[in-house]
């Protein structure tokens, strides 16, 4: 009993509905599991928020819930009252939905959006201290998100949207000059296009998977944008876009990640005229490059970013994908960029080059040698093994069987051969390091 008061001394709380699910967690999570978990979570929230606190406010509450049955009418008033009387200062809210993305119909997503919208409409105080929001499986066709999520949520700093769209692949426009949003994460959001007209505090944007045939987004006023992450296994109908045209209005991006997930490139060749947005780039990651692709086209990116310090590449060759169905992706075509017409022999500023999934293939050796030759400040070349993914491990493939016939060098003799190949005819002081 001496410790009974301790939970009420906590300044940061996490109440997660998934902690109340049966262990091990069922798969799939059925309606009765969610109902029982929400019943237990409701009791926990009532215990913490309805009991008078004599030791000050809760500085942060992470609340992860399902909005099913009538639990919104239990949780909403408790959270709203805690905000109104000053007990709760900072709310991080995640509203889960366990329907798998392939099973999500437009009707389900509209219904889910209606439930979430009603919750916010009934309990507007939630908007006042909402700093982080995560939403799943919503269609915003009947919901003005600019008003509800940005005009009303002026404290919102982090927004995560999973499988959300505007209906019928319509474009979504964000114009929120007064909001504090600094992180925007999109996962499998099938928007026709995302137009960020004004988000002055935005520092990081991540978008994982889109179905836009051309450029999926555009930027207006984003003076604080420092990190950009674009991940997509391009489907057969994706035509691609010129990266410099997308980021032309940005002024401060220093970290960029592009991930093609082992499929065709969704970037079109850069021309000789490149935007100044590349000048601020310090770290560039290009992941998911199909193992049989030529790498020399990436020299164009290096020349476009004259002050790049770290270049991180991941080569994709997963045995689980060799014989798997790739319906809708089409043929993986080797990049046809005419490097000789665009590149020059000017030096790169780069200090570190990392290749994950390295194999002593001719195209990889040639690329590393080209970088070593043109980067006099290069200090480290790190060549790493690519661990098998979960699907590879389920197939019992460890280490993975390569389709290329070559594997990551493991023995000292194998590594010495690679080092000699890389240094042959190249003047460089860079250390060549092999990592697992």
C-alpha positions in Angstrom: 0.0 0.0 0.0 3.0 2.3 0.5 3.4 2.4 -3.3 -0.3 3.0 -4.2 0.2 6.7 -4.8 3.2 6.3 -7.2 1.2 6.0 -10.5 -0.3 9.5 -9.8 3.2 11.0 -9.6 3.9 10.1 -13.3 4.2 13.0 -15.6 4.2 10.9 -18.8 1.7 8.1 -19.4 1.2 5.6 -22.2 -2.1 3.8 -22.3 -2.2 1.4 -25.3 -5.2 -0.7 -26.1 -2.9 -3.4 -27.6 -1.4 -3.9 -24.1 -4.8 -5.2 -23.1 -5.1 -7.8 -25.9 -4.6 -11.5 -25.1 -1.0 -12.7 -25.1 0.3 -13.8 -27.5 -1.5 -11.3 -29.6 -4.2 -13.0 -31.7 -3.9 -12.8 -35.5 -6.3 -11.7 -36.8 -7.6 -9.5 -34.0 -11.3 -10.2 -33.8 -14.1 -7.8 -32.7 -14.5 -9.4 -29.3 -10.8 -9.0 -28.6 -11.0 -5.3 -29.4 -14.1 -4.9 -27.3 -12.5 -6.6 -24.3 -9.3 -4.6 -24.7 -11.2 -1.3 -24.9 -13.2 -2.2 -21.8 -10.0 -2.7 -19.8 -8.5 0.4 -21.3 -11.5 2.5 -20.4 -11.1 1.4 -16.7 -7.4 2.4 -16.8 -8.2 5.8 -18.2 -10.9 6.4 -15.7 -8.6 5.4 -12.9 -5.9 7.9 -14.0 -8.0 10.8 -15.2 -11.1 10.7 -13.0 -9.1 10.4 -9.8 -8.0 13.8 -8.4 -4.3 14.5 -8.8 -2.6 16.5 -6.1 0.9 16.3 -7.7 0.4 18.5 -10.8 -0.5 18.0 -14.4 0.3 15.1 -16.8 2.8 16.6 -19.2 2.2 13.9 -21.9 -0.4 11.2 -22.5 0.1 8.7 -25.3 -3.4 7.2 -25.9 -3.9 4.4 -28.4 -7.5 3.3 -28.9 -10.1 1.7 -31.0 -13.2 3.8 -31.7 -15.7 0.9 -31.6 -19.1 0.5 -30.0 -19.8 3.3 -27.6 -16.4 3.7 -26.0 -15.9 7.2 -27.5 -18.7 8.4 -25.1 -16.7 7.1 -22.2 -13.2 8.2 -23.1 -14.2 11.5 -24.7 -15.6 13.2 -21.6 -12.7 12.0 -19.4 -10.0 13.3 -21.7 -11.9 16.6 -22.4 -12.4 17.3 -18.7 -8.8 16.6 -18.0 -7.8 19.1 -20.6 -10.3 21.7 -19.5 -9.2 21.7 -15.9 -5.5 21.7 -16.8 -4.6 18.2 -15.7 -3.6 17.1 -19.3 -1.2 19.4 -21.2 0.0 17.2 -24.1 -2.0 14.5 -25.9 -0.6 12.0 -28.4 -3.5 10.1 -29.9 -3.6 7.0 -32.2 -6.9 5.7 -33.4 -6.4 2.2 -34.7 -8.3 0.1 -37.2 -7.4 -3.6 -37.6 -8.9 -4.1 -41.1 -6.1 -5.1 -43.4 -5.4 -2.7 -46.3 -6.4 -5.1 -49.1 -9.7 -5.7 -47.3 -10.5 -2.0 -46.9 -13.4 -0.9 -49.0 -14.3 2.7 -49.8 -17.4 2.3 -47.6 -15.4 1.1 -44.7 -12.9 4.0 -45.0 -15.8 6.5 -45.2 -17.4 5.0 -42.2 -14.2 5.0 -40.2 -13.6 8.7 -41.1 -17.2 9.5 -40.0 -16.5 7.9 -36.6 -13.3 9.8 -36.1 -14.8 13.1 -37.3 -17.8 12.6 -34.9 -15.4 12.0 -32.0 -13.5 15.2 -32.6 -16.8 17.2 -33.2 -18.3 15.9 -29.9 -15.1 16.6 -27.9 -13.5 19.7 -29.4 -11.2 20.2 -26.3 -9.2 17.2 -27.6 -7.9 19.6 -30.4 -6.5 22.1 -27.9 -3.6 19.9 -26.7 -3.3 17.4 -29.5 0.4 17.3 -30.5 0.6 13.9 -32.2 -2.1 12.1 -34.2 -2.1 8.8 -36.0 -5.0 7.7 -38.1 -5.7 4.5 -40.1 -8.0 3.5 -43.0 -9.8 6.8 -43.5 -11.3 8.4 -46.6 -11.5 12.2 -46.3 -13.9 12.7 -49.1 -16.5 14.1 -46.7 -14.1 15.7 -44.2 -12.3 19.0 -44.6 -9.0 18.0 -43.1 -7.5 21.4 -43.6 -10.1 22.8 -41.2 -10.3 19.9 -38.6 -6.7 18.8 -38.5 -4.9 22.1 -39.1 -7.1 25.1 -38.4 -8.3 23.6 -35.2 -5.2 21.6 -34.1 -2.8 24.5 -33.8 -0.5 22.5 -31.4 -0.3 19.5 -33.8 3.4 18.6 -34.4 3.4 15.1 -35.8 0.8 13.6 -38.1 0.8 9.9 -39.3 -1.7 8.7 -41.9 -1.9 5.0 -42.9 -4.1 4.0 -45.8 -5.9 7.3 -46.0 -7.1 9.1 -49.1 -9.3 11.9 -50.3 -11.6 9.6 -52.3 -11.1 8.4 -55.9 -7.4 9.2 -55.8 -8.2 12.9 -55.6 -5.5 15.4 -54.8 -5.1 16.6 -51.2 -4.0 20.2 -50.5 -2.5 21.3 -47.2 -2.4 25.1 -46.6 -1.8 25.7 -42.9 0.5 28.7 -42.2 -0.3 28.8 -38.5 0.1 25.1 -37.6 3.2 23.8 -35.8 3.3 20.5 -37.8 7.0 19.4 -38.1 6.6 15.7 -39.1 4.3 14.3 -41.7 4.3 10.6 -42.4 2.2 8.9 -45.0 1.9 5.1 -45.4 0.1 3.6 -48.4 -1.9 6.8 -48.9 -3.4 6.7 -52.4 -3.7 10.4 -53.0 -3.8 11.6 -56.6 -1.3 14.2 -55.5 -0.3 15.9 -52.3 0.1 19.6 -52.6 1.8 21.2 -49.7 1.0 24.9 -50.2 2.2 26.1 -46.9 3.6 24.3 -43.8 6.3 26.7 -42.5 7.3 24.4 -39.5 7.5 21.1 -41.5 10.9 19.5 -41.0 10.4 15.9 -42.1 8.2 14.3 -44.7 8.0 10.5 -45.3 5.8 8.9 -47.9 5.8 5.1 -48.2 3.9 3.8 -51.3 1.7 5.8 -53.7 0.0 5.0 -57.0 0.4 8.4 -58.8 1.6 7.9 -62.4 3.6 11.1 -62.2 5.1 13.2 -59.4 3.1 12.4 -56.2 3.7 15.7 -54.4 4.7 19.3 -54.8 6.0 21.9 -52.3 5.1 25.5 -51.8 6.2 27.3 -48.6 8.3 24.8 -46.6 11.3 26.8 -45.4 12.1 24.4 -42.5 12.0 21.1 -44.5 15.2 19.2 -43.7 14.4 15.5 -44.3 12.6 13.9 -47.2 11.9 10.2 -47.5 10.2 8.7 -50.5 9.6 4.9 -50.7 7.7 3.2 -53.4 7.7 -0.1 -55.4 6.6 1.5 -58.7 3.8 -0.3 -60.4 3.7 -0.8 -64.2 1.8 2.4 -64.9 4.0 4.8 -62.9 5.7 7.1 -65.4 8.1 8.7 -62.9 9.2 12.3 -62.4 12.2 14.5 -62.3 13.3 14.9 -58.6 14.7 18.4 -59.0 11.3 19.6 -60.2 9.6 18.3 -57.1 12.1 19.9 -54.6 12.8 23.0 -56.6 11.0 25.3 -54.1 12.8 23.9 -51.0 15.7 25.6 -49.5 17.1 23.5 -46.6 16.9 19.7 -47.3 20.0 18.1 -45.9 18.9 14.4 -45.7 17.1 12.5 -48.4 16.1 8.9 -48.8 14.8 7.3 -52.0 13.8 3.7 -51.9 12.6 1.8 -55.0 11.9 -1.5 -53.2 13.7 -3.6 -55.8 11.4 -2.4 -58.7 11.9 -0.1 -61.6 13.1 3.5 -61.0 10.4 6.1 -60.6 12.9 8.9 -61.1 13.4 10.3 -64.6 16.8 11.4 -65.7 18.1 14.7 -64.5 19.2 17.2 -67.1 22.2 19.5 -67.1 20.2 22.3 -65.5 19.7 21.3 -61.8 18.0 23.2 -59.0 19.8 24.8 -56.2 17.9 22.6 -53.7 20.5 19.9 -54.1 23.2 22.3 -52.8 22.1 21.9 -49.2 22.1 18.1 -49.3 24.5 16.4 -47.0 23.3 12.8 -46.7 21.7 10.8 -49.6 20.3 7.3 -49.3 19.3 5.4 -52.4 17.8 2.0 -51.4 16.0 -0.9 -53.1 18.2 -0.9 -56.2 17.6 -4.1 -58.1 20.8 -6.1 -58.1 21.1 -6.3 -61.9 20.8 -2.5 -62.5 23.8 -0.5 -63.6 24.8 1.9 -60.8 26.7 4.5 -62.8 23.5 6.6 -63.3 23.8 7.6 -59.7 26.8 9.7 -60.6 24.3 12.2 -61.9 22.9 12.6 -58.4 26.3 13.0 -57.0 27.1 15.8 -59.4 23.8 17.5 -58.6 24.7 17.6 -54.9 28.1 19.2 -54.8 28.4 19.2 -51.0 27.1 15.7 -50.3 29.1 14.1 -47.5 27.5 10.7 -47.0 26.2 8.5 -49.8 24.3 5.3 -48.7 23.2 2.7 -51.2 21.2 -0.5 -50.7 21.3 -3.2 -53.4 18.1 -5.4 -53.4 18.3 -9.1 -54.1 15.9 -11.1 -52.0 15.3 -14.7 -52.9 11.8 -14.5 -51.6 11.0 -12.2 -54.5 12.8 -14.2 -57.3 9.9 -16.6 -58.0 7.1 -14.6 -56.3 4.2 -13.1 -58.2 4.9 -9.5 -59.3 1.6 -8.9 -60.9 1.2 -5.2 -61.8 4.9 -4.3 -61.5 6.0 -5.1 -65.1 9.5 -5.7 -66.3 12.5 -4.3 -64.3 14.2 -2.2 -67.0 17.8 -1.1 -66.5 18.1 2.7 -66.2 18.8 4.1 -69.6 20.2 7.4 -68.4 22.9 8.6 -70.8 25.5 9.3 -68.1 28.3 10.3 -70.5 26.2 13.2 -71.9 25.4 14.7 -68.4 28.3 13.9 -66.1 31.7 15.6 -65.9 35.0 14.8 -64.3 34.6 17.3 -61.5 35.4 16.2 -57.9 32.8 15.1 -55.4 33.0 16.5 -51.8 31.9 13.1 -50.4 33.5 11.7 -47.2 31.8 8.3 -46.8 30.3 5.8 -49.2 28.2 2.9 -47.9 26.8 0.0 -49.9 24.5 -2.5 -48.3 24.0 -5.8 -50.1 27.4 -5.5 -51.8 28.5 -8.2 -54.2 31.7 -8.1 -56.4 29.7 -7.6 -59.6 31.2 -5.6 -62.4 28.7 -2.8 -62.2 29.2 -2.4 -58.5 33.0 -2.5 -58.8 33.0 0.1 -61.6 30.7 2.5 -59.6 32.8 2.4 -56.4 36.0 2.9 -58.4 34.4 5.9 -60.2 33.4 7.5 -56.8 36.9 6.8 -55.3 38.5 8.5 -58.3 36.3 11.6 -58.2 36.1 12.0 -54.4 39.5 13.1 -53.1 38.1 13.7 -49.6 36.6 10.2 -49.4 37.7 8.7 -46.1 35.7 5.4 -45.8 34.1 2.9 -48.2 31.9 0.6 -46.1 30.7 -2.6 -47.9 28.0 -4.4 -46.0 26.1 -7.7 -46.1 22.3 -7.4 -46.6 20.5 -9.5 -43.9 17.6 -11.6 -45.2 14.1 -10.2 -44.6 11.4 -11.9 -42.6 10.0 -13.6 -45.8 13.4 -15.0 -46.7 13.8 -16.4 -43.2 10.3 -18.0 -43.4 11.5 -19.7 -46.5 14.5 -21.0 -44.6 16.9 -19.2 -46.9 19.9 -18.2 -44.8 22.2 -17.0 -46.2 20.2 -16.0 -49.2 20.8 -17.8 -52.5 21.8 -15.2 -55.0 20.6 -15.2 -58.6 23.8 -13.4 -59.7 26.1 -16.2 -58.8 28.2 -14.0 -56.6 28.1 -13.5 -52.8 29.3 -11.1 -50.3 33.1 -11.6 -49.7 33.6 -13.3 -46.3 37.1 -14.7 -46.1 40.3 -12.7 -46.0 41.3 -13.9 -49.5 37.9 -12.9 -51.0 38.1 -9.4 -49.4 41.7 -8.9 -50.5 40.6 -9.7 -54.1 37.9 -7.0 -53.9 40.2 -4.4 -52.4 42.7 -5.0 -55.2 40.0 -4.7 -57.8 38.8 -1.4 -56.3 42.3 0.1 -56.0 43.5 -1.0 -59.4 44.2 2.1 -61.4 42.6 4.4 -58.7 44.4 6.9 -56.6 42.5 7.1 -53.3 43.3 7.2 -49.6 39.9 5.8 -48.6 39.7 2.9 -46.2 37.8 -0.1 -47.5 35.9 -1.7 -44.6 33.7 -4.8 -44.7 30.8 -5.0 -42.3 28.2 -7.6 -41.6 
